[in-house]
Amino acid sequence: MGLIETINLIIGIVFFACYSYQFFFIIIPFVIKPKPHKEIKYHKYAILIPARNEELVIKQLLDSISEQTYPQDLITTFVVADNCNDNTASVARGKNVVVLERENKEFRGKGYALNYLFEYIKTTYSYNEFDGYFVFDADNVLEKNYIEEMNKGFSDGYKILTSYRNSKNYGDNWVSAGYALWFLREAKYLNYSRFLLNTSCAISGTGFLFSKEIVVKNDGWKYYLLTEDIEFTVSNVINGEKIGYCGKAIFYDEQPTKFRQSWKQRMRWARGYLQVYRKYGWAMIKGALKGNFSCYDMSMTTMPAIVLTIICFITNIVNLIIGIVLKTPIWLSLKPFLDVFISIYLTMFILGAITIISEWKKIHTSTFRKILFGFTFPIFMMTYIPISFVALFKKVRWEQIEHRKAMTLIDIKKKGKK
């Protein structure tokens, strides 16, 4: 075995040692049944929606909120039109919700918009006016029983809950399908398994709920890194909170279809993971060393995988270049690189295929596209490698992701019947 093969083997062993538990997670939903809910109590909720130039899609979210099976008199919706230059605010005002407008070019991003809403609630109402606070992005659409199902989990005593993230536009192209399939896998084979094993789940961008106790403790919202959702998750896990999961609470969001836009968004995510690890990494490690599996799980989520993968690919590319310079037979230099590529492709393909099969009825697109994008999913995931590498050195700022899919719940489900 040559040097490069030995390095690849060592990286593979380390990778397996770090992440083998996630393969174990795959079987959990099939062998463990969820516990029955405790007594269900009705709670008063605030819904918080940060929106920047979302006039095309926010109506569908607000309509889906007004169509909830949960009592409407226990729901108050707040929208902050954040640095908007379109009609987001006027569209929202037509839907009988509380609308604020925020202008601040220096402090941009979802975290700042959320804290602006909390400052308003603190002075106009009080944090204790509501039992819990939902957070949605303006492009989301909710199943009609979403809040009713989340309330069941909230009644079980969880102070933080996340839900099942589905997609409006899975079948648009390989980029939107790549996102959507990853989020489906995250819901079913990460968060659901964590929930069944009584460990902490992770917030994923939008579609989550937290109690007034969390708000009071933080005096609003204090998470402003590029991935405020991961920061919120990690901070609470370190402080002993257990994040629950409700798989029957389903919402849909819009995924990017342009690779350039996807590159920018995932660059922000990659940089955000680095920020989270820099800020909370040592605390996660200490928690893991004390036997806190959730701290270990979150530390694996935020860092090692992409670092190991980058090291592996750089090593193999350097080996390929050296082979070309030294005029080594190209197949000898290329073989280790191809072995790594094939290994990653097959791993991602298997994970994607398992998810497609188990979530088949929840994926709203044609049979052909479900199968086709199962083969492109590994390619999408591997594009994280150059993205994450560039994110190590490039300064990244929050940028808006354009949303144009004005779809109702009926529109979304029609796509799966074509």
Residue pairs with C-beta under 8 A, 6 or more apart in sequence:
1 9
2 336
4 315
4 316
4 319
4 336
5 336
5 339
7 312
7 315
8 312
8 315
8 316
8 336
8 339
8 340
11 308
11 311
11 312
12 343
14 308
15 304
15 305
15 308
18 300
18 304
18 305
18 308
19 300
19 305
21 297
22 189
22 190
25 189
25 190
25 193
25 194
26 189
26 193
26 354
28 192
28 193
28 196
28 197
29 188
29 189
29 192
29 193
29 196
29 358
32 196
32 197
33 196
34 195
34 196
37 152
37 153
37 155
37 156
38 155
38 156
38 157
39 155
40 151
40 152
40 155
41 151
41 155
42 71
42 74
42 151
43 74
43 131
43 132
43 151
43 154
43 155
44 74
44 76
44 129
44 130
44 131
44 132
45 74
45 75
45 76
45 130
45 131
45 132
45 133
45 134
45 147
45 151
45 209
46 76
46 77
46 78
46 121
46 129
46 130
46 132
46 133
46 134
47 65
47 75
47 76
47 77
47 78
47 133
47 134
47 136
48 78
48 80
48 114
48 117
48 133
48 134
48 135
48 136
49 58
49 61
49 77
49 78
49 79
49 80
49 92
49 135
49 136
49 137
49 138
50 80
50 82
50 110
50 113
50 114
50 117
50 135
50 137
50 138
51 58
51 79
51 80
51 81
51 82
51 84
51 88
51 92
51 137
51 138
52 81
52 82
52 83
52 84
52 88
52 113
52 400
53 84
53 85
53 86
53 88
53 400
53 402
54 84
54 86
54 88
54 138
54 139
54 403
55 86
55 87
55 88
55 90
55 91
56 403
56 404
56 406
57 138
57 139
57 254
57 403
57 404
57 405
57 406
58 79
58 88
58 91
58 92
58 138
58 139
59 91
59 95
59 406
60 141
60 406
60 407
60 408
61 136
61 138
61 139
61 140
61 141
61 142
62 77
62 79
62 92
62 95
62 97
63 95
63 408
64 140
64 141
64 142
64 143
64 144
64 146
64 408
64 409
65 75
65 77
65 142
66 72
66 95
66 96
67 144
68 75
68 142
68 144
68 145
68 146
68 147
68 148
69 144
69 145
69 147
69 148
70 147
70 148
70 151
75 147
76 98
76 130
77 95
77 97
77 98
78 97
78 98
78 99
78 100
78 117
78 120
78 121
79 88
79 89
79 92
79 97
79 98
79 99
79 100
79 138
80 99
80 100
80 101
80 102
80 113
80 114
80 116
80 117
81 88
81 89
81 92
81 99
81 100
81 101
81 102
82 102
82 108
82 112
82 113
82 116
83 102
83 103
83 104
83 105
83 108
84 101
88 138
89 99
89 101
92 99
93 99
100 116
100 117
100 120
102 113
102 116
104 112
107 224
108 397
108 398
109 224
109 226
109 228
109 398
110 228
110 398
111 221
111 223
111 224
111 225
111 228
112 224
114 135
114 221
114 228
115 220
115 221
115 222
115 224
117 221
118 127
118 215
118 220
118 221
119 220
121 127
121 129
121 130
122 220
127 212
127 215
127 216
127 220
128 212
128 216
130 212
131 154
131 211
131 212
132 154
132 209
132 210
132 211
132 212
133 209
133 210
133 211
133 212
133 215
134 147
134 150
134 208
134 209
135 206
135 207
135 208
135 209
136 142
136 206
136 207
136 251
137 205
137 206
137 253
138 403
139 168
139 253
139 254
139 403
139 405
140 206
140 207
140 251
140 252
140 253
141 168
141 251
141 252
141 253
141 407
141 408
141 409
141 412
142 250
142 251
142 252
142 409
143 249
143 250
143 251
143 409
144 409
145 248
145 249
146 163
146 249
146 250
146 251
147 249
149 163
149 246
149 248
149 249
150 161
150 163
150 209
150 246
150 249
152 246
153 161
153 244
153 245
153 246
153 249
154 161
154 209
154 211
156 244
158 242
158 243
158 244
159 210
159 211
159 213
159 214
159 241
160 203
160 208
160 209
160 210
160 211
160 214
160 236
160 241
160 242
160 243
160 244
161 208
161 209
161 210
161 243
161 244
161 245
161 246
162 191
162 201
162 202
162 203
162 204
162 207
162 208
162 209
162 243
162 244
162 245
162 246
163 187
163 207
163 208
163 209
163 245
163 246
163 247
163 249
163 250
163 251
164 187
164 188
164 207
164 246
164 247
164 248
164 249
164 250
164 251
165 183
165 184
165 186
165 187
165 204
165 205
165 206
165 207
165 251
165 253
166 180
166 183
166 184
166 250
166 251
166 252
166 253
166 362
166 364
167 176
167 179
167 180
167 183
167 184
167 252
167 253
167 254
167 255
167 364
168 252
168 253
168 254
168 255
168 405
168 407
168 412
169 176
169 180
169 254
169 255
169 257
169 405
169 407
169 415
170 176
170 177
170 180
170 181
170 255
170 363
170 364
170 365
170 369
170 373
170 415
171 177
171 364
171 365
171 366
171 369
171 370
171 373
171 415
172 255
172 257
173 257
174 373
174 376
174 379
174 380
175 255
175 256
175 257
175 258
175 259
175 262
175 380
176 255
176 256
176 257
177 255
177 365
177 369
177 373
177 376
177 377
177 380
178 373
178 376
178 377
178 379
178 380
178 381
179 255
179 256
179 262
179 380
180 255
180 363
181 352
181 355
181 356
181 373
181 374
181 377
182 377
182 381
183 204
184 355
184 359
184 362
184 363
185 351
185 352
185 354
185 355
186 202
186 204
187 204
187 245
187 247
188 247
188 355
188 358
188 359
189 351
189 354
189 355
190 201
190 202
191 201
191 202
191 204
191 245
192 245
192 247
194 200
194 201
194 202
194 245
194 294
194 297
195 201
195 244
195 245
195 247
198 242
199 242
199 293
199 294
199 297
200 233
200 237
200 241
200 242
200 243
200 294
200 297
200 298
201 243
201 244
201 245
202 230
202 233
202 243
202 298
202 301
203 229
203 230
203 232
203 233
203 243
204 229
205 229
205 253
206 229
206 251
206 253
207 249
207 251
207 253
208 229
214 236
214 241
215 221
223 231
223 232
223 235
224 231
225 231
225 272
225 275
225 276
225 279
226 268
226 269
226 271
226 272
226 275
226 396
226 398
227 268
227 269
227 272
227 273
227 275
227 276
228 272
230 272
230 273
230 276
230 301
230 302
231 272
231 275
231 276
231 279
231 280
233 243
233 298
234 276
234 280
234 284
234 298
234 302
235 280
236 243
237 243
237 284
237 287
237 294
237 295
237 298
238 280
238 283
238 284
238 287
238 295
242 294
250 362
252 407
252 409
252 412
254 403
254 404
254 405
256 262
256 265
256 401
259 383
261 401
261 402
263 383
263 387
264 399
265 399
265 401
266 383
266 384
266 387
267 387
267 390
267 391
267 394
267 396
268 396
268 397
268 398
268 399
270 306
270 384
270 387
270 388
270 391
271 391
271 394
271 396
273 302
273 303
273 306
274 303
274 391
274 392
276 302
277 284
277 299
277 302
277 303
281 299
281 302
281 303
283 295
284 295
284 296
284 298
284 299
284 302
285 295
285 299
286 295
287 294
287 295
287 296
288 295
288 296
288 299
306 384
306 385
306 388
309 344
309 384
309 385
309 388
310 385
310 388
310 389
310 392
312 340
313 340
313 385
314 389
316 336
316 337
316 340
317 337
319 333
319 336
319 337
320 333
320 334
320 337
322 328
322 333
323 329
323 330
323 332
323 333
323 334
324 330
324 333
341 382
344 378
344 381
344 382
345 378
345 379
345 382
346 378
347 378
348 377
348 378
348 381
348 382
349 374
349 375
349 377
349 378
352 374
352 377
352 378
353 374
356 363
356 370
356 371
356 374
360 370
361 416
363 370
363 416
364 412
364 413
364 414
364 415
364 416
365 415
365 416
365 418
366 415
366 416
366 418
